[in-house]
């Protein structure tokens, strides 16, 4: 979408925003985070953060973006100026960081789409599937080639401004992915031995909750909803006044959370049924799902469809991660869309290479006790996005509260009964709660 293009319909915007939100965060990251962080307790914390802080930040980003009609840096500048545009700049930087590792995992999904047709994954033995993933990830040329392919696809979409095409395509493909995830979840929960996994996912064991768990759930809420870095702000800058922002925020949030929860039911029961390790981390989905496919008629076909659709869902998210960067370079630096896209993309690609190597040849390199991909993800999701969220809500609550209330109600067109509650959350609750979790986590 070019600068100041506008979404033709509210549905178009909902699809784009949901396309941004639903991606690897829901299907790859959520299940393995839940697996690493005690299951049920993580789920409850995650949902609580989504419904309070997540919804409020989402509405805040919509209001800033639509009122500002600009990229994140420009929006803060026209609405208030001072030091505020730095918040937008933080978001632009987060965009580089997130897309760098996101594209690596996007590449894994492309590779797995191909592998599933070749029959390379037809097994339900944890050892075999773990070894297959391990072998794939250990071979840098393949991983980097798929990282490159995923990044190139993203950049073609962003540079060519063919979002029209991808938006229309996702109208069909996203529901298809949703159906597939539900089918797989049904298969997974009906496996013999699945009940242990269901109990793990639904029974909160608060005795195992640490600051790390709380911090992980908060970071996951920001990451999954695409919040804290100006993505939703940028998309909302392409919106007209008529759109009902609170209603839209609620719909996008529900859709995203629904996807994540069903993905939990797709992975975790199977993890327990087949005797995988729920703590396996970033490889969990890639190791577990092939075992589920192996238990289904036409398994390879399901596997191919699933990984291909997941790659497409990841693409619509990747596009939204780089869009704030690109719109910043266009609006504020006078760069052409083409040059902005390929320039930013090249830098992001290079940043991603260490993540690509980090589960293979560089698996012993650690930053703060984590592998590189995990560490970069942690820096972005658990620090940069929440800090962005604090600043965004402070801006709404203290700097432009009256203007924000009008914007959220489309200047009186869509009365919003909870406007004052939202402002209160932005003033006190969200910044304090997020800061508390951040500080506790460190
Ligand atoms: N929400 C996306 C996902 O869940 C990732 C994302 C993060 C997109 C931040 C935009 C901004 O896959």
Boltz pocket constraint, residues with backbone or C-beta under 6 A from the ligand:
constraints:
  - pocket:
      binder: B
      contacts: [[A, 20], [A, 21], [A, 22], [A, 23], [A, 24], [A, 25], [A, 26], [A, 98], [A, 222], [A, 223], [A, 224], [A, 225], [A, 226], [A, 227], [A, 229], [A, 231], [A, 317], [A, 318], [A, 320], [A, 321]]
      max_distance: 6.0
